[in-house]
Amino acid sequence: MSTDKLSPEMDARAREFEALVLSQLLSTGQKAIADAIGLSESTVSRWKEGDIERWCKVLALLELQVVPKAAVLVHGDYLRSLETLAELGLKAEKKRPGPLGWD
């Protein structure tokens, strides 16, 4: 899959995914990963020669997300609803009278 088939946005997302995967691979260690899934360390090492990049592009095309375990994901509609509620609350707070404003 060549990058010219991906939209610039998807290509950028795929590169972000790849950077995250490679970073985690580095911090965990190829040997630990290889041992955990029953492969040789050299097989895991070869993934860096294009397999990880290709799979990250597939994930971007499938509109999936790669995030650290500590990340919290919410649906976009939910986030937009929260933004709307916050905006309404801030507008109401600005209209509220001061401590003695009703006297």
ABEGO torsion letter per residue (X at the ends): XBAAABBAAAAAAAAAAAAAAAAAAAAAEAAAAAAAAGBBAAAAAAAAAGAAAAAAAAAAAAGBBBBBAABBBBBAAAAAAAAAAAAAAAAAAAABBBAAAAX
